[in-house]
Amino acid sequence: MALDCDAEDDNLRGKIDISTREYGCTRRTIHKLSFPTKGRPKVEDIVSLINRNGLHQYTFASQNEDCRFWVNTLISYLEKEGVVESRSAGEMSADASYYYVDPSEREIRIIRDIDKGTFRTSTWS
């Protein structure tokens, strides 16, 4: 299963994408973080956690900026629920403070602040 939050078109409103994948990451992936789960959580349990905590109502900070803040927030909730190992959120925060670029098949890390989007308390009409 793959889970991602991306901006809808030119809008800053987040859209959650849940899909089945037969591969670990996309061809565009430059840096991969992995957080092994405890046991075998069901997809519906993860989706329920997202909905219960309002993570499905996310607005990106600016210009369709990446979803690092959203992913870090999700990992924090998964850690609190015991789905992933403790310290996973801290590991995510440390790695997410870098922006990864790949100009020539080699990973280059640039320190970059994480733009914090907002979680809406009501849906847009």
Backbone hydrogen bonds, N-H to C=O, Kabsch-Sander energy under -0.5 kcal/mol:
donor,donor_aa,acceptor,acceptor_aa,energy
2,A,19,S,-3.3
4,D,17,D,-1.9
6,D,15,K,-2.6
8,E,13,R,-2.4
9,D,7,A,-0.6
11,N,8,E,-2.6
14,G,58,Y,-3.9
15,K,6,D,-2.9
17,D,4,D,-3.2
18,I,16,I,-0.5
19,S,2,A,-2.3
29,T,26,T,-1.2
38,K,83,V,-3.2
39,G,37,T,-0.6
45,D,42,K,-0.6
46,I,42,K,-1.6
47,V,43,V,-2.6
48,S,44,E,-2.2
49,L,45,D,-2.1
50,I,46,I,-2.3
51,N,47,V,-2.6
52,R,48,S,-3.1
53,N,49,L,-1.6
54,G,51,N,-1.3
55,L,50,I,-2.3
56,H,50,I,-0.7
57,Q,54,G,-1.4
58,Y,56,H,-0.6
59,T,118,T,-2.9
60,F,12,L,-3.9
65,E,62,S,-3.0
71,V,67,C,-2.7
72,N,68,R,-2.4
73,T,69,F,-2.3
74,L,70,W,-2.5
75,I,71,V,-2.7
76,S,72,N,-2.0
77,Y,73,T,-2.0
78,L,74,L,-2.6
79,E,75,I,-2.3
80,K,76,S,-2.3
81,E,77,Y,-2.0
82,G,79,E,-1.4
83,V,78,L,-2.7
84,V,78,L,-1.0
85,E,36,P,-0.8
88,S,85,E,-1.4
91,E,87,R,-2.0
92,M,88,S,-2.5
93,S,89,A,-2.6
94,A,90,G,-2.2
95,D,91,E,-2.2
96,A,92,M,-2.8
97,S,93,S,-0.8
97,S,94,A,-0.5
98,Y,95,D,-1.3
99,Y,110,I,-3.5
100,Y,98,Y,-0.5
101,V,108,I,-2.3
105,E,102,D,-0.5
108,I,101,V,-2.1
110,I,99,Y,-2.1
112,R,97,S,-3.1
115,D,113,D,-0.7
117,G,115,D,-0.7
118,T,59,T,-2.2
120,R,57,Q,-2.9
120,R,118,T,-0.6
